[in-house]
Amino acid sequence: MYRSILILTGVFAALCAGTLLLPLPVGWQFLILVLLFAALFGSFSFRHRTEWPELWRVWLFSTLVSFFQVFPDWFLSAVLEVLIFPEDGLFKFGTVSGYMAGLWAIPFFYILLGTRLYQSSYSSSQWLAHGSDFKGALVGAAIALLIFGCSEATLWMLGSWYAQNVMVIGHVALYVLIPEFLLGFFLYQYFHESQNRGWAIHLYNAAKVSLLYTGCLALSYLLLEKVA
């Protein structure tokens, strides 16, 4: 499974590089990247859902949570006004560029796959059935911090979002680091709590991940930016 994902990731990376060279507004470039990821990894995961059932479930839950992630971004940009989405030629959800509804699925997919690799001693059915594990959740949190920290530091160069009026190191806003660590923890926990349960529970838990993340962002901003 991991070799196939690595090859597919290489293909996706090459397509991303080509897309970013197209003479299109930044927002449309990012939307194309999101759709390419959904098409490539969604179809691959669905095709191998019997052989590797965890892959399909990881893709589905990552995509569901990504839809709800518009709200924390909206809160940061419209209420706290510390996150800026510049005009990029694409439609917006309030103040949030439209591609963000799917962009979060990409790191979420790799975070959950990273925890699966860490727990590779389990079979597919065992991993999906064993429930949330504290050490596994910490691994997910660490992977999330690494991925999101690198994203904060680099994606501004492509004309995407950027922070303002907050403490930063380079282009990384300090107040987001702990919430992003916890986001990986919540993602792992509620992914496993959703397994072998109905769609309503999947939606509920996907929304819960984003709501908890929003609360962590608000509290972190209060403590680091207003109290410190």
VOPAGU-2260 file (C-alpha; in pm, 1 decimal, decimal comma):
REM VOPAGU-2260
SITE   aa  ch    i         X         Y         Z
SITE  MET   A    0       0,0       0,0       0,0
SITE  TYR   A    1     267,6     250,0      99,3
SITE  ARG   A    2     470,1     195,0    -217,6
SITE  SER   A    3     159,7     262,5    -426,7
SITE  ILE   A    4      82,1     577,4    -228,0
SITE  LEU   A    5     440,9     695,7    -270,4
SITE  ILE   A    6     420,1     651,5    -647,9
SITE  LEU   A    7      83,2     826,9    -659,1
SITE  THR   A    8     225,0    1110,0    -449,6
SITE  GLY   A    9     506,0    1151,2    -702,6
SITE  VAL   A   10     252,0    1172,8    -984,4
SITE  PHE   A   11      47,9    1424,7    -786,3
SITE  ALA   A   12     358,8    1633,8    -714,6
SITE  ALA   A   13     445,1    1644,4   -1084,9
SITE  LEU   A   14      89,5    1748,8   -1172,7
SITE  CYS   A   15     104,1    2017,4    -901,9
SITE  ALA   A   16     423,2    2159,4   -1047,0
SITE  GLY   A   17     267,9    2171,7   -1392,3
SITE  THR   A   18     -53,1    2329,3   -1263,2
SITE  LEU   A   19     134,7    2607,0   -1082,4
SITE  LEU   A   20     299,4    2698,9   -1413,6
SITE  LEU   A   21     -33,9    2752,1   -1586,0
SITE  PRO   A   22    -128,0    3115,7   -1658,9
SITE  LEU   A   23    -425,5    3106,4   -1420,2
SITE  PRO   A   24    -518,9    3304,1   -1106,2
SITE  VAL   A   25    -377,9    3152,7    -789,0
SITE  GLY   A   26    -720,9    3053,6    -657,5
SITE  TRP   A   27    -796,5    2847,3    -966,8
SITE  GLN   A   28    -453,7    2684,1    -952,6
SITE  PHE   A   29    -519,8    2572,8    -594,9
SITE  LEU   A   30    -869,4    2453,8    -683,4
SITE  ILE   A   31    -725,3    2240,3    -964,2
SITE  LEU   A   32    -475,3    2091,3    -718,3
SITE  VAL   A   33    -755,9    2005,3    -476,3
SITE  LEU   A   34    -961,5    1842,0    -751,2
SITE  LEU   A   35    -659,4    1649,1    -879,5
SITE  PHE   A   36    -592,5    1512,6    -531,8
SITE  ALA   A   37    -957,2    1416,0    -485,9
SITE  ALA   A   38    -966,8    1243,1    -824,0
SITE  LEU   A   39    -634,3    1060,1    -795,0
SITE  PHE   A   40    -645,5     949,4    -434,3
SITE  GLY   A   41   -1021,6     915,0    -409,5
SITE  SER   A   42   -1042,4     686,0    -712,7
SITE  PHE   A   43    -735,2     488,4    -606,6
SITE  SER   A   44    -869,2     441,1    -253,6
SITE  PHE   A   45   -1212,8     339,4    -380,0
SITE  ARG   A   46   -1065,0      92,5    -628,3
SITE  HIS   A   47    -864,9     -75,8    -349,4
SITE  ARG   A   48   -1130,2     -47,7     -78,0
SITE  THR   A   49   -1151,2    -426,8     -43,2
SITE  GLU   A   50    -776,0    -483,7     -39,0
SITE  TRP   A   51    -695,3    -181,3     180,1
SITE  PRO   A   52   -1023,1     -69,9     342,3
SITE  GLU   A   53    -848,2     176,2     573,9
SITE  LEU   A   54    -726,9     377,9     273,9
SITE  TRP   A   55   -1079,5     449,0     151,2
SITE  ARG   A   56   -1201,4     536,4     500,9
SITE  VAL   A   57    -905,1     767,1     561,0
SITE  TRP   A   58    -978,0     950,7     235,9
SITE  LEU   A   59   -1347,2     985,0     319,4
SITE  PHE   A   60   -1298,3    1115,7     671,9
SITE  SER   A   61   -1022,4    1353,6     562,2
SITE  THR   A   62   -1252,5    1497,8     297,8
SITE  LEU   A   63   -1544,9    1536,3     538,9
SITE  VAL   A   64   -1335,2    1720,1     796,9
SITE  SER   A   65   -1190,4    1943,0     525,6
SITE  PHE   A   66   -1537,1    2076,0     439,4
SITE  PHE   A   67   -1588,2    2187,2     799,6
SITE  GLN   A   68   -1244,8    2350,2     817,0
SITE  VAL   A   69   -1385,9    2650,5     633,1
SITE  PHE   A   70   -1533,8    2765,8     966,4
SITE  PRO   A   71   -1214,7    2800,6    1173,1
SITE  ASP   A   72   -1050,0    2979,0     879,5
SITE  TRP   A   73   -1354,8    3203,2     851,4
SITE  PHE   A   74   -1337,9    3279,8    1223,4
SITE  LEU   A   75    -970,1    3374,3    1201,1
SITE  SER   A   76   -1013,2    3590,3     893,1
SITE  ALA   A   77   -1349,9    3757,9     960,0
SITE  VAL   A   78   -1364,2    3781,5    1341,2
SITE  LEU   A   79   -1005,6    3797,2    1466,3
SITE  GLU   A   80    -879,2    3939,3    1135,4
SITE  VAL   A   81    -543,4    3767,6    1176,7
SITE  LEU   A   82    -563,2    3550,8     863,4
SITE  ILE   A   83    -575,7    3703,1     517,2
SITE  PHE   A   84    -695,3    3537,5     199,7
SITE  PRO   A   85    -593,4    3777,3     -78,4
SITE  GLU   A   86    -801,0    3815,3    -390,7
SITE  ASP   A   87    -708,9    3514,1    -598,5
SITE  GLY   A   88    -975,3    3502,6    -869,6
SITE  LEU   A   89   -1182,8    3230,7    -702,2
SITE  PHE   A   90   -1517,1    3236,5    -520,8
SITE  LYS   A   91   -1514,0    3267,0    -142,2
SITE  PHE   A   92   -1702,7    3129,1     154,9
SITE  GLY   A   93   -1734,4    3455,6     340,7
SITE  THR   A   94   -1370,6    3562,7     364,0
SITE  VAL   A   95   -1223,8    3217,2     290,5
SITE  SER   A   96   -1107,6    3119,6     -55,4
SITE  GLY   A   97   -1318,6    2838,1    -199,2
SITE  TYR   A   98   -1035,4    2589,8    -246,5
SITE  MET   A   99    -986,2    2569,8     131,6
SITE  ALA   A  100   -1294,3    2346,9     161,6
SITE  GLY   A  101   -1090,2    2070,5       0,3
SITE  LEU   A  102    -728,9    2166,7      59,4
SITE  TRP   A  103    -723,7    2045,0     420,1
SITE  ALA   A  104    -802,3    1691,1     298,2
SITE  ILE   A  105    -449,7    1659,4     160,4
SITE  PRO   A  106    -256,0    1694,9     489,0
SITE  PHE   A  107    -529,0    1507,8     679,1
SITE  PHE   A  108    -488,7    1210,6     445,5
SITE  TYR   A  109    -114,0    1193,2     510,2
SITE  ILE   A  110    -150,5    1247,9     885,2
SITE  LEU   A  111    -381,8     949,9     918,2
SITE  LEU   A  112    -165,5     740,2     686,4
SITE  GLY   A  113     132,5     827,8     903,1
SITE  THR   A  114     -46,0     691,1    1208,0
SITE  ARG   A  115    -135,7     379,6    1009,4
SITE  LEU   A  116     232,0     329,9     925,9
SITE  TYR   A  117     320,7     373,0    1293,0
SITE  GLN   A  118      66,4     104,5    1379,7
SITE  SER   A  119     154,1    -123,0    1088,9
SITE  SER   A  120     163,9    -426,9    1316,9
SITE  TYR   A  121    -217,6    -421,2    1303,4
SITE  SER   A  122    -400,0    -575,4    1011,0
SITE  SER   A  123    -641,0    -349,7     822,2
SITE  SER   A  124    -943,9    -477,5    1012,2
SITE  GLN   A  125    -764,7    -459,6    1346,4
SITE  TRP   A  126    -652,8    -100,2    1288,5
SITE  LEU   A  127   -1004,1      10,4    1196,9
SITE  ALA   A  128   -1160,5    -172,4    1491,2
SITE  HIS   A  129    -915,3    -114,7    1774,3
SITE  GLY   A  130   -1033,9     237,3    1854,3
SITE  SER   A  131    -838,4     546,5    1946,2
SITE  ASP   A  132    -495,6     496,3    2098,9
SITE  PHE   A  133    -317,1     772,2    2292,8
SITE  LYS   A  134      27,6     701,9    2145,1
SITE  GLY   A  135    -118,1     685,2    1796,3
SITE  ALA   A  136    -292,6    1016,2    1853,3
SITE  LEU   A  137      35,0    1174,1    1965,4
SITE  VAL   A  138     201,7    1050,3    1647,0
SITE  GLY   A  139     -79,8    1208,0    1446,1
SITE  ALA   A  140     -33,4    1532,2    1640,6
SITE  ALA   A  141     341,2    1537,3    1573,9
SITE  ILE   A  142     292,2    1473,6    1201,2
SITE  ALA   A  143      28,9    1748,2    1189,4
SITE  LEU   A  144     262,6    1999,2    1354,2
SITE  LEU   A  145     537,2    1916,6    1104,1
SITE  ILE   A  146     311,0    1940,3     798,2
SITE  PHE   A  147     120,6    2251,2     902,9
SITE  GLY   A  148     433,7    2427,0    1027,7
SITE  CYS   A  149     600,9    2374,1     689,5
SITE  SER   A  150     283,4    2491,1     512,7
SITE  GLU   A  151     266,9    2810,2     719,2
SITE  ALA   A  152     631,3    2879,2     641,1
SITE  THR   A  153     612,3    2827,3     264,5
SITE  LEU   A  154     266,9    2852,7     106,0
SITE  TRP   A  155     254,0    3232,3     133,8
SITE  MET   A  156     510,1    3234,6    -148,4
SITE  LEU   A  157     244,8    3092,7    -381,7
SITE  GLY   A  158       5,6    3380,3    -311,2
SITE  SER   A  159    -220,6    3192,0     -71,7
SITE  TRP   A  160    -314,1    3291,5     284,4
SITE  TYR   A  161     -86,2    3471,6     527,8
SITE  ALA   A  162     -98,2    3588,8     890,1
SITE  GLN   A  163    -111,8    3947,6    1011,2
SITE  ASN   A  164    -102,2    4131,7    1345,1
SITE  VAL   A  165      25,8    3829,6    1540,1
SITE  MET   A  166     362,8    3707,7    1668,9
SITE  VAL   A  167     547,0    3515,3    1398,3
SITE  ILE   A  168     873,8    3336,1    1341,7
SITE  GLY   A  169     944,9    3392,9     976,7
SITE  HIS   A  170     593,9    3351,8     837,3
SITE  VAL   A  171     474,5    3100,4    1098,8
SITE  ALA   A  172     218,3    3243,3    1343,3
SITE  LEU   A  173     303,3    3118,8    1691,5
SITE  TYR   A  174     -53,3    3101,9    1822,8
SITE  VAL   A  175    -150,2    2833,2    1568,7
SITE  LEU   A  176     119,8    2581,4    1662,2
SITE  ILE   A  177     -44,7    2421,5    1965,8
SITE  PRO   A  178    -392,3    2414,3    1800,9
SITE  GLU   A  179    -240,8    2250,0    1492,0
SITE  PHE   A  180     -68,6    1990,6    1711,4
SITE  LEU   A  181    -403,7    1920,1    1879,0
SITE  LEU   A  182    -578,6    1911,9    1540,8
SITE  GLY   A  183    -375,0    1603,3    1448,7
SITE  PHE   A  184    -465,8    1449,0    1783,5
SITE  PHE   A  185    -839,1    1516,0    1733,4
SITE  LEU   A  186    -829,3    1395,3    1372,9
SITE  TYR   A  187    -689,0    1057,3    1473,7
SITE  GLN   A  188    -920,2    1022,0    1773,1
SITE  TYR   A  189   -1244,5    1097,1    1593,3
SITE  PHE   A  190   -1149,0     904,8    1282,1
SITE  HIS   A  191   -1128,1     592,5    1495,3
SITE  GLU   A  192   -1441,2     676,9    1691,7
SITE  SER   A  193   -1630,1     695,7    1360,8
SITE  GLN   A  194   -1539,0     350,4    1233,6
SITE  ASN   A  195   -1812,9      91,2    1183,8
SITE  ARG   A  196   -2075,0     354,7    1260,8
SITE  GLY   A  197   -2329,0     537,0    1044,0
SITE  TRP   A  198   -2284,9     841,9     823,9
SITE  ALA   A  199   -2447,7    1067,3    1083,1
SITE  ILE   A  200   -2170,7     980,3    1330,3
SITE  HIS   A  201   -1904,9    1041,9    1064,4
SITE  LEU   A  202   -2047,2    1388,5     995,5
SITE  TYR   A  203   -2086,5    1462,3    1365,2
SITE  ASN   A  204   -1727,1    1364,1    1441,3
SITE  ALA   A  205   -1590,4    1550,2    1137,6
SITE  ALA   A  206   -1767,5    1864,4    1258,7
SITE  LYS   A  207   -1640,9    1801,9    1612,4
SITE  VAL   A  208   -1278,1    1803,5    1492,8
SITE  SER   A  209   -1324,5    2149,0    1339,3
SITE  LEU   A  210   -1519,3    2285,1    1636,3
SITE  LEU   A  211   -1251,6    2171,8    1881,4
SITE  TYR   A  212    -982,6    2319,6    1658,0
SITE  THR   A  213   -1169,1    2651,9    1643,8
SITE  GLY   A  214   -1192,2    2660,7    2021,8
SITE  CYS   A  215    -821,0    2584,0    2056,7
SITE  LEU   A  216    -737,1    2863,5    1813,1
SITE  ALA   A  217    -948,1    3112,8    2006,1
SITE  LEU   A  218    -796,2    3017,9    2342,1
SITE  SER   A  219    -440,5    3011,6    2205,7
SITE  TYR   A  220    -489,6    3354,9    2048,6
SITE  LEU   A  221    -624,0    3491,1    2377,4
SITE  LEU   A  222    -336,1    3355,1    2585,9
SITE  LEU   A  223     -50,0    3430,5    2345,2
SITE  GLU   A  224    -165,8    3752,4    2179,4
SITE  LYS   A  225    -381,4    3925,4    2440,6
SITE  VAL   A  226    -249,2    3802,5    2775,8
SITE  ALA   A  227     119,6    3733,7    2712,1
